[in-house]
Amino acid sequence: MRVLGWLLKAAVFLLIFALALNNQAPVRVQGLFGAQWEAPLVLVLLLALFAGVLLGMAVMVPLWWRARRTARQADVAATGPASTATAPVPQEPPYGV
């Protein structure tokens, strides 16, 4: 089953690689105020992908921080303030086990 998974991953990679090789024609990106940028289509698509990933991460950071703060507050409320000087005492199993 692992071999089939690796073969599928290799096939997808080769398909995307062939697509990138076939799309090397230069394209012109029209900006504001008459600005133009000419680059290969693959590079333009890659930059658009990275910009989308960065924008998505930037939007999610406040949500991640809020969830982390809420989880930390819930943990402190459930267990009490944690002390770094003492380790938790291990519990002994009940008798008869």
Secondary structure, DSSP 8 states (H G I E B T S, - for coil): -HHHHHHHHHHHHHHHHHHHHH--SEEEEE-GGG-EEEEEHHHHHHHHHHHHHHHHHHHHHHHHHHHHHHHHHHHHHHH----SSS--------TT-
